[in-house]
């Protein structure tokens, strides 16, 4: 594993440049908003920070899923 903590992984990813077009970013943000609304309409700041990793293209879907699995299966949380 390249990162020892999920927080370190997130920090490293946020240093990357935006990886998608503005149009794609808007589409992904709408997709995330729709997901939140379908699941009770609440998302904490931490959840939105995670969403932004994918929305901005700093992580693509496969890496994002791996990050979430690591984050939620680690003691760190």
N, C-alpha and C positions, 0 to 999 in steps of 0.2 A: 504494500500500500504506500503510495507516494505521500499521503498526508496522515498525520497522527491523529488529528481531530477534524470533525466536520467544520468547525469554525475556521481552522486553517485552510481547508479546502475552499470554503466560501470566500474567504479573504483573497486567496490567490485568484479565484475565478473573477472576482469583481475588479481585479487589476487588468483583466483582458479587455481588448477593445470590443465595442459593440459588434456582434457577429451576424446581424441580420439587417435588412433594409428597414427604414422607418415604417413602410407599409406592412411588412411582416410583423414588426413589433406591435403595431396597432391591432393586427389580427390576433396575435398571441395574447395580448392584454385583454381583449374582448373575450377570448376563449377562457382565460383565467377568471374573469368577472362572472361569466356564465356559470362556471364550475362552482364558484363560491355561492352564488345565488341558489343553485340547485341543492347545495348542502347546508342550508340554514342561514346563509347571508352574512356570516361572520368570518373574518380572517385577521389574525393578530399581525402586528408589525413584523414579527419573525417569519410568519408564513408568507407575507408579501415580499419580504427580502428574498426568500427562497424562490418564489415565483419569478422575481425579476432576473434571476440567473438564467432561466429559460427564455423569458419574454425578450430580453435584450440579446439573446444569442451568445451569452458568455459561457453557457453550457448547452450543448445539444441534448436531445431527448435521452439518449442512452446514458450519457454521463450524468445528467440530472437525476435519472432514476437510480443510478448507482450511488450518487451523493445522498439522496433521501434515504435509501436503504441503510447506508452506513450511518447517517445521522440518527435515525430512529432505532437502530439496533445497538448503538454504542451507549456506554454508561454516561457519556457526556450529555447526550440528548440533543 
